[in-house]
Amino acid sequence: MEIFHTQWNNDKGGQVAEAVPWYFEGVDYGQTASKGSQAYPLSAHSGGYFKDVWSTIYPRLYHEYSYMLEIYQNLYVGDFNNYYIWGAGSGLMGEQRLRKFTELVVDFVDKGIASLTVSLSPTMGLLHATTIWGYEIDHETGLLTRLWITDSDDLEVEPKKQLLNEYRVSVGSGNSHIKLSSNTVRYGACYAVSLTPVSGYKKQ
């Protein structure tokens, strides 16, 4: 994290799918992004801290591009966006949408941990990144009922104590958004936007 703070321009939020390959193999997949739209590595830094051994690491990784319709076949980590995979662009609604979201959460968390981008409003504004550490499934329906999430913003207010926040999972109004709600977390409710696996080693 310190490397990203010092070696990237962080005026804008970034993309995990582009930052991680830069760190390991020294490839900047985000260089074609519109200027000023997201964080980017500073020109004096090229990443690639495991470049010398990358050819032996890469085959052992779980390649997530199968979920991305094989658009990015050279990436091993990708964003699983609400719109295309389980959101409005997928054509899924209600229980079907929640079931697809459930499948992805279970798959990613069972391989390690996953990043979850959430919106603090149903209009998909004020996006924020969190980390999923656990989930609860209703074994009768096979659907996700709870998520346990850490939020970096917990360290910005007193007392500065990292919390494992418990959210109830449901389908929001209009039979559309995946809604996360809690009586104890200060946001009260938020809405799932995208999932990103942040670990992906194949089982040997």
C-alpha positions in Angstrom: 0.0 0.0 0.0 2.8 2.4 0.8 4.3 1.8 -2.7 1.0 2.8 -4.3 0.9 5.9 -2.1 4.3 7.0 -3.1 4.6 5.8 -6.7 1.2 6.5 -8.0 -0.7 9.7 -8.6 -3.7 9.2 -6.4 -5.8 12.3 -7.1 -8.5 9.9 -8.4 -9.7 6.5 -7.4 -8.0 3.6 -9.2 -8.7 0.2 -10.5 -7.5 -2.9 -8.6 -7.5 -4.8 -11.9 -4.8 -2.4 -13.2 -2.8 -1.7 -10.1 -2.1 -5.3 -9.2 -0.6 -6.3 -12.6 1.5 -3.2 -12.5 2.9 -4.2 -9.1 3.7 -7.8 -10.0 4.6 -7.7 -13.7 5.2 -4.1 -14.5 2.4 -3.8 -17.1 0.2 -0.7 -17.0 -3.2 -1.8 -18.4 -4.7 1.6 -17.5 -2.5 3.8 -19.7 -5.3 4.1 -22.3 -7.8 5.6 -19.7 -8.9 9.1 -20.3 -6.5 11.6 -18.6 -7.5 12.4 -15.1 -10.2 9.7 -14.9 -8.3 7.5 -12.4 -5.1 7.0 -10.5 -2.0 6.1 -12.5 1.7 5.2 -11.9 4.1 8.1 -11.9 6.5 8.1 -14.9 9.6 7.4 -12.8 8.1 4.2 -11.5 7.4 1.0 -13.6 6.5 -1.6 -11.0 7.2 -5.2 -11.9 8.6 -6.2 -8.4 8.1 -9.9 -9.2 8.9 -9.6 -13.0 11.9 -11.9 -12.8 9.8 -14.8 -11.5 6.5 -13.9 -13.0 6.6 -16.8 -15.6 6.6 -19.3 -12.7 4.0 -17.5 -10.6 1.4 -16.8 -13.4 0.5 -20.4 -14.2 -0.4 -21.0 -10.5 -2.9 -18.2 -10.4 -6.6 -18.6 -10.8 -7.4 -16.6 -13.9 -10.6 -14.6 -13.5 -11.0 -13.6 -17.1 -13.5 -16.4 -17.7 -16.1 -14.2 -16.1 -15.2 -11.3 -18.3 -16.3 -13.0 -21.6 -12.5 -13.5 -22.3 -12.1 -9.8 -23.1 -8.9 -9.5 -21.0 -7.2 -12.8 -21.5 -3.9 -11.6 -20.1 -5.3 -10.4 -16.7 -5.5 -12.7 -13.7 -7.7 -10.3 -11.8 -10.7 -8.3 -13.0 -13.6 -6.2 -11.9 -16.9 -8.0 -11.9 -19.2 -5.1 -12.5 -22.8 -4.8 -11.4 -24.0 -3.7 -14.8 -22.6 -6.5 -17.1 -22.4 -9.6 -14.8 -25.3 -9.3 -12.4 -26.7 -5.9 -12.8 -29.0 -4.1 -15.2 -27.0 -5.1 -18.3 -27.2 -8.8 -17.4 -31.0 -8.9 -17.7 -31.2 -10.5 -14.3 -33.7 -9.3 -11.7 -34.7 -10.1 -8.1 -33.7 -13.5 -7.0 -31.9 -14.3 -10.2 -29.7 -11.3 -9.7 -29.0 -12.1 -6.1 -28.2 -15.7 -7.0 -25.5 -14.7 -9.5 -24.1 -12.2 -7.0 -24.1 -15.0 -4.4 -22.2 -17.4 -6.7 -19.5 -14.8 -7.3 -19.1 -13.9 -3.6 -18.8 -17.5 -2.6 -16.3 -18.3 -5.4 -14.0 -15.3 -4.6 -14.1 -15.5 -0.8 -13.5 -19.3 -0.9 -10.3 -18.5 -2.8 -9.2 -15.8 -0.4 -10.8 -12.4 0.1 -12.6 -10.1 -2.3 -12.9 -6.3 -2.7 -16.5 -5.0 -2.9 -17.2 -1.5 -4.3 -20.4 -0.1 -2.8 -22.5 2.9 -3.5 -23.8 5.0 -0.6 -27.0 5.7 -2.6 -29.4 3.8 -4.8 -28.5 6.2 -7.7 -25.0 4.6 -7.8 -23.2 7.7 -6.6 -20.5 8.2 -3.9 -18.6 4.9 -4.6 -16.5 3.4 -1.9 -14.2 0.3 -1.7 -14.6 -2.2 1.1 -13.2 -5.8 1.8 -15.4 -8.9 2.3 -14.2 -11.4 4.9 -17.1 -13.7 5.3 -20.6 -14.5 4.2 -23.8 -16.4 5.3 -25.9 -18.5 3.0 -29.5 -19.7 3.5 -29.1 -23.4 2.8 -32.7 -23.8 1.8 -32.6 -21.1 -0.9 -28.8 -21.1 -1.6 -28.9 -17.3 -1.5 -26.6 -14.9 0.3 -28.1 -13.5 3.5 -25.2 -11.7 5.3 -21.8 -10.3 4.5 -19.0 -9.3 6.9 -17.0 -6.3 5.6 -14.2 -4.1 6.8 -14.2 -0.5 5.8 -11.1 1.8 5.7 -13.2 4.7 6.7 -13.6 3.2 10.2 -10.1 4.5 10.9 -11.0 8.1 10.1 -13.3 8.7 13.1 -12.7 8.3 16.8 -12.3 5.8 18.2 -10.0 4.7 15.4 -10.7 1.0 15.6 -11.0 -1.4 12.7 -14.4 -3.0 12.7 -15.8 -6.1 11.1 -19.2 -4.8 10.0 -22.2 -7.1 9.5 -24.6 -6.4 6.7 -27.9 -8.0 5.8 -28.1 -8.8 2.0 -31.3 -8.3 0.1 -32.7 -7.1 -3.3 -33.5 -3.4 -3.1 -36.6 -1.6 -4.2 -37.6 -2.0 -7.8 -36.4 -5.6 -7.7 -33.0 -4.5 -8.9 -30.0 -3.4 -6.7 -28.3 -5.7 -4.3 -28.8 -3.9 -1.0 -26.6 -4.1 2.1 -28.2 -2.9 5.3 -27.3 -2.6 9.0 -28.7 -1.0 12.1 -25.2 -0.5 13.6 -23.0 0.6 10.7 -23.0 4.4 10.2 -23.9 4.2 6.5 -27.1 2.3 7.4 -27.5 1.0 3.9 -25.4 0.8 0.8 -25.6 -0.9 -2.6 -23.3 -3.4 -4.3 -21.6 -2.1 -7.4 -18.6 -4.4 -8.3 -16.6 -7.3 -7.0 -12.9 -7.8 -7.4 -11.0 -10.9 -6.3 -7.8 -9.9 -4.6 -6.3 -13.3 -4.2 -6.4 -16.1 -6.7 -4.1 -19.0 -6.2 -5.2 -22.3 -7.8 -5.6 -25.2 -5.4 -2.5 -27.4 -5.9 
